[in-house]
Amino acid sequence: MYKIMIADDEGIVIEALKFIIEKSIEEPCMIESAKTGRQVIELSERFRPDIAFMDIQMPGISGIKAMQEIRRSNRDIIFIVISAYEKFDYAKDAIRLGVLEYLNKPIVKDRVVDVLHKAIAQVEGNRRKRQNELEIQEKLETVIPIIENGMIYSVLFQEELAEERENYCNLLGLKERYGYMIVICFGDSSQRGRLTNAIGSSVKAQPVYGNLREVVKEYTGGIVGAMMGNHIIAFVPKEKAGDEYEERIAVIDRMREMIRRMKTHVGVEFRVGIGGNRDINHLPESYQEAMEALRISDGSVAHVEDLPIGCRYEQDYPIDTEKQLFAAVENGDRNTAVEAANAFFKWMLENAGDGEEDIRLKVLEFVMWAEKIAYESGGMTYRFRARHTYLDEVLGAQSMEQLRQWFEEKIGLSSDNVRARKKESAHDIIDRAKQYIEEHYRSVSLNSISRDMNISPYYFSKLFKEKTGDNFIDYITDYKIAKAKEQIKENKKSMKEICVEIGYANPNYFSYIFKKKVGVTPTEYREGLEL
């Protein structure tokens, strides 16, 4: 169905156009008309036409003015101008309004029909485009919550996978590098800051989770995860670090209003915990702060900055550099750890150059902490007296440069020890695995060897590929074929006996695998040896 509007102050023109349209197109259409500019605008608002034949000169409001007004409320309407005047008089305004064609009076039937078909084709194109947009939007409405939940999941359970969080940010179009976590929990009633009947309330909330999610997005503008028990967790992105007082108060007020709205969807009590604004790679800390805020506060909304939680740092303290340093040590990344250590040392010189004792103490503190990480990672063997010289070395440094070099050396050593231990651990597993294969190659499987190594099949398969360059199955197959070739060269057993000997129950399958790997069948291989 197409809606066509005719705007002309001459009744005979209106009737002529109606006749041509009704007789010339097969598609069903509705046709309405008006004779003045004001009537045309009013008719357009009520009728919402797809196509409009517009006379330029009409009583009152001109056709150009009427089109300008109509275009504001109907951006997809297709205008066809009809006039007794030459089109160049109005060409500039018509082009600006997106007029499809310009018809001169007296109107010619064939010309009207051609233009009308062109307009109908454009209407259909617009409709298909709109349909595609709606289909894409519908798919996004399904996919985006899944991606958002993946983002929240990566924060909660995979703290070290910064690359994965970065991928989620790209998929969601997030440009902000900071943000904070909020945790919303709910229950039947609040008793001393604790919500009761977590399971029952989560059952009540599940059917209306979609509504709750929309409310959370409306008030936070953030990324919202799936409902986990009686919790909903969200990430609110920010462009810069820090929690300004006024902004923090505004957030608390919005959260209070949000939980009032949420209570209208499900008859339970809500509480909200808000974590600190962190770098995107430190969101797990913000989540822990939000949970701790809920734990120690008995209010409906609790912000970590209002509570005695965690360590507070003086203004301009390079906490991000400190975190980067210890994260690098934990990952065995010597270059990054040393770079961060030097950056922190530079900050100390610039901000506390007159407090050498404080700098020496901080250096000793950082080195001791880095070595603790190495000990706990299995990279170093703890010996009680191993560091008995440290205090003398720190206090005896003749200059800040000498102290810096000692600092760099110790941080680098801790990183090296972590990295070395990780490599040794991986190589030890692969060496043990190869020994196991030699002893059990006839019946070895991914599950059996993983169980013997005491690690999951997925992790073992991944580690084996990284360290040997071969897939586990290919490695076993190659090993069996090598054993088969040894047996064939001895020429003491039949092919069937060799097949069973290396762990294949089906001789045909053994022959197929052998040819695939060697290029000839086992029999052909033996014959080639005898030549």
N, C-alpha and C positions, 0 to 999 in steps of 0.2 A: 504494500500500500504506500502510495506517494501522496504527500500533501503539497498542493500547488496553490500559491496565492497570486492573484492578479490585482495590480494597483494601477488604476487609470481613471481619469475624471470623465472619460467618454464611455457611455454605456455600450455603444455599438462595438467599440474595441474589446470591451470585456466579453461580450457575447461571442464575438468572432473568435477570440482566443479560446474560450470554453469549447466552442464547436470543434475547432481544429484539434484541440487536445483530446477530447472525448472520442473523436473519430480516428485519430492517428496512432494512438498507443493502445496496446492490448492489456498492459498492466493496470490493475485497479488503482484508482486515484480519487482523492477528495479535492474539490476545487472551491475556494472561497475568494471573495473580492471585496475591494474597498475603493472609495472615490476621492478621499482626501488624505493628506499626509498623516493627520492625527488618527483617523480611522485605521490606516494601514498599520501604524505602530501598535494600536490597541488590539487589532486582529492578530498581528504577529505574536503578541504575548499570549493570547488565548489559543490560537490555532497551531503555533509552532511549525510553520511550513518547512518543507525540504527545499522547495524551489520557489522563487518569487519573480514574476514579470513586473518590473517597476517602471512606471512613467516618470521621467525627470521632472516635468512641469505639472504640478497638481496644486489645487487650492490650499492655502494655508502653508503648512510645513512642506518644503520642497522634497522631491524624491531623493536627492542626495542626502539631505538632513535626516529624512526618515530612514534611509539605509544605514546611516551612521548610528542612529539610535537602536535599530533592530540588531545590528551586528554586535552590540554590547551584550545582548542577552541570548543571541543565537549565533554562535561562532561558525557553525557548519552550514548555514543557509547559503544557497547558490542564487546569486542575483543575475537576472537577464534584463538589461535596460532596453526600454522601448521609448522612442522619442521622434518628434517631427524635425528636430534640430540635428545638425551635423555633429557626429560624435566627438570631433576634436575639441568642441566647446566644453565637454565634460570629461574628456579622456583622462586627465590627471586624477580627478576625484574618483572616477570609476575604477581605475587601476588600483588606487590606494585601498578601495573597499573590496577588492577581489572580485570584480564583476566578470562573469564568464563570457558573455557576448553582448554586443550592442546592436539592436535592431532598429532600423529606420521605418517610420510610418510613410506610406501605408504598408502594413505588414504583409509579407508574402508567405503563403501556406508552407511551401517546401522548405523555406528558410526557417520558419518556426519549428517545423517537425525535426529538422536536422539538429537545431540547437537544443530542443527538448530531449532528444535521445542522448545527446552529449551530456546534458545536465543529469539525466537519470543514471548514466554510466558513472558519473562522478559521485552521485549519491550512493550508489552501490559500492563504489570503491571506499568511500568514507565509512560505510556501515561495516564492510569487511575489516577495515583497519581497526575500527572500534571493537569489533568482535574479537579480533586477534589480541588487542590490548587487554580486553577483559579476561581472555583465556590465560594470557601471560600473568596477569595480576592474580587470577585464581590459583595458578600453579605456585606463584610466589607466596601466596597466603598459606599454602601447604608446606613449601620448602623452607621458607625463612624461619619459622619456629623451630624446625629441626636443626638448622645451622646455628641459631641463637642458643639452643640447648647444648649443642656441641661446644660452643664457646664457653658457656658456663661450666660444663663438665671438665673442659681442659684446665680451667682455673682450680676447680675443687680437687681433682684427682691426679692431674699430671703436671705438677708444678714445674718440672724441669723442661717441658716441651714448649719452649718459647717460640720455636719455629711454627709449631702447630697453631698456637694462638695467633701468630702473625698471618697465617693462611686464613683463619676465620675472619680476622679483621678485613682482609682483602675481599673476601666473599661478601661481607656485610657492608663494604664501602666505608669502613671506619678510618678516618684520618687522624683522629685525636690520639695522643700518645700517653694520656693520663686518664684517671678515673677512679671511682670508688665502688665498692660492693655494698649492696643492701640485702639483708635477710629478713623476710617476712614470715613469721610463724603464727599459727592460729590454733585455738582450742575452745572448748565449751565455756570455760570461765577462767579468770585470772586469780590465782591465789599466791600472794606474796611474790608477785612478778613472774610466776610460773603458770603456763597454760595447761589445763587439764584435758584428758581424753584426746590425746593426739591422734590415735587411730580413728576414733569415731568422727572427729571433726574433719579429717582428711577424706573420709568416705562422703561426708556431706558436701565438701567443697569440690570433689572431683567432677560432678556433672556441670558445674558452672565455672570450671577453670578458665575456659575461653573468655568469659566475661571478666574474671579477675585479672587475667593477663592484659586485657585491653585497658583496664583501669590503671594497672601498674605502668604500662607504657605511656598512658596519657599524663601521669603525674611525674614520671622520671625521664621519659624520652630515651630510655635505655634498652639494653639487651636483656630479655627475660627468659629464664630457664623453665623447664618443665617442673611440675609440682613433685617434690620429693618428700613423701610422708606428709607432715603438716608444715612444710616449708616451701616458700617460693623465693628463689635467689635471682638477683638482677645485678647487672653491671651498668653503671652510668658513666659514659665517656666524658672527659673534660679536655680542654685544649692546653691547660697549664697545670703545674703542680700547686700544692698548697690548699689550705682550707680557710678562706677569708671568713671573718666572724659574721658579717652580714649575710653572706651566701649560706653559711652553715645554718643560721637561724631560719632563713628562707626554706632550706631543704627540710628542716624539722617541721616547719609549719605545713609544707606540702604533704609530708608523710602523714601528719595527723589528719589532714583532710582526706587523704587517700584511703586510710583505713576506715574512716567514717563511710566513704562511698562503698568500700568492699563489704562492709557489714550489711548493706542493703541487698547484696546478692546471696549471702549465706549467713544464717543466724549464729555466728560464732564470734569470739573475741580475737582481735589481731594485735600483734606487737611487731615493731620494726627495729632492727639493729643496723647502724650505718657505720661502715669502716672509713678509714682515712683515704684521702686522695693520693694515689700512688702511681708510679710509672707502670705502664701496662704489663711489664714483665714481673712486677711485684704484686700483682693482684691477689695472689693467695694470702699475703699478709693482710690486705684489706679485708678479705673474707674472714680470716681468723679474728680480726678486730671487731667485725660486725657481730660475730657469734659471741665473743667475749662481752660485748656491750649488752647483748640480750641476757647473758648469764648473770652479770653483776648488777644490772639495773632492774628496778621494779616499775618503771614507767612504760607507757605505751610506745614511745619512740625514744631510742637511746643512741646518741652519737658518740663515737669513741673519743673525740676531742673534749667532750664534757666530763669524761670519766677518768679515774686514776688507773689507766690501762697502759702497759708497756713503758718503754723508755721515751722520754721527751728530749729533744736535742735543741741546743741553742741555735739561734738564727744563723744561717749561712754555713752550718756544719755540713760537710760534704758526705751526707749519709749514703747517697747513691754511689759515690766512689768507693766507700767502705764496703758496701754490699757487693759491688762489682769485683772487688779484690778477693773477698772470701768465696764468692761463687766460682771465680776462676780457679782458685786453689782447689776447691772441691771437684772441679771438672778436670784437673790436671793440665790446665791451660797456662803454661809458664809465661808466655809473652803478654797475655792480657793481665795476669796477676802482677807481673813486674811493672807493667805500664800503669796500672792502678796504684800500686805502691808508690811509684815516683810522683804520680799526680797528687796523692794524699800528702806525701812528704813536702812537696812544693807548697801546698795549701798551708801546712803547719808553719813553714818558714815565713810565708807572707802574712799570716794572721797571728802568729805567736812567736815571732823571731826572738823576742826578748825573754821567752820562757823556755830555755834550753832543757831544764829538768823535766818540764811537761812533755817536750818532744821526745826525750829519751825514754820516759815512761810509756808514752804511746807506742813508740817503736817496739819496745819489749812486749807490751800487751798484744800487739798485732802479730808478732812473731810467735808468741806462745799460743795464740788462738789458731793461727795457720797450722802449726804443728799438731795441735789437738785434732784438727780436721784430718790431717794426714794419718794420725794414729787411728782414728775411728774408721777411716777408709781402708785400713789395712796396709797402708803404704809405708809405715815405719814401725819398728819394734820399740815399745816404750821401755826406757831404762831410767830409773829414778835419778841417777847422777849424770845423765847424758848432757844436762844443760847447766852444770855447776859453774861454767865459765861465763855464762851469758851476762850476768849482772856486771861483772868486771869489764867485759868487752863493751857493753853499752855505755857505762860510766867513763871508761877509759878512752873512748873515741876522741881524738885530738881536734876534730873539726866536724861540722855538720855534714860535709861531703863524705868524710870517712864513715860517719854514722849511716848516711844514706846508702852507701855501698854495702855495709853490713846488713842493713834492712833488706835491700834488694836481693842479696845472696841468700838469706834465710827464707824469704818468701818464694824465691825461685826454686830452692831445694825442696820445700814442702810440696810445691806443684809437681816437680819432677818425680818425687816419691809416689804421689797419688797416681800419676800417669803410668809410671813403671809398674806399679802393683796391678793396675787395671789390665795392662798388656800381659803381664805374667799370668794373671788369672785366666785370661782368655786363651793364651797359648797352652796353659796347663790343661784346660778343658779339652782342647782340640787334640793334644798329645794323648790324653787318656782315651779320647774317642777313637783315634786311629788304632790304638792298642786293642781296644774292645772289638773293632771291626776285624782286625787280624785274627782274633780268637773266635769270633762268632759270625763271620761273614756269611755262612750258609743260611742262617736264620735271622740275621739282624733286621730290625725295623726301626723307624724313627721313634716310635713309642718306647721300644725296649731300650734303645741306647739313651734316650732322654731320661728315662727312669733311672738308669744306672748312673748318669751324670748328675741326677737330682736337680734338673732344671726343666722348664716346660719345653714341649716339642717345638713350639713356635720360636722361642728364644734360641734354642739349640740350632734349629735350621738356619736362622738368620746369622748367628755367630759362625757357624760352619762355612757358610757362603762367604762371609767377610774375610775369614782367615785363610781359606784354602782356594777360593776362587771357583769352587765347584758346588753345584747343588748336591745335597746329601745323597739323593737317589742315583744321580749320575756317578758319583764317586763310588758307591757300592757296586753299581753295574760294571764300571771299569775295572774295579778290583776283582770281581768274579770272572770277567772275561780274561784278565791277565792270568788268573789261576787256571782257567780252562786251557789257555795256550800252553802253559807249563805242562799240564797233564797230556795234552796232545803231542807235544814234543817228545815226551817219554815213551809214547806209543805202546803203552802197556794195557790200557783200558779201552773199552768200547765207548762210543759216543754217548750211549745211554748211561753207562756207568759214570762217565765224566759229568754228564748233565746232573745226575743225582748228587754226585760228589760236591759240586759247587753250589747246590741249593735250588736247582730248577726241577720242578716236578714234571713239566711238560717238555719233551724233547723238541717238538715243533717250535714252541715258544723260545727255547734256548737257541735253536738254529736261527730263528728270526732275529733275536737280539744280537747274536754273534755276527751275523752278516751286516747288520746295521752299524755295528761298531768297527768291524774289521774290514768289511767290503766283500768278504766271501763267506760261504757256509763253513762250519767246522770240518766237514769232510773235504771240501775243496782246499781248506787251509792245510790239512794233513797231507793231501796229495801233493801240494806245492812244496812241502818240506821233503818229500821223498824223491823229488826230481833231481 
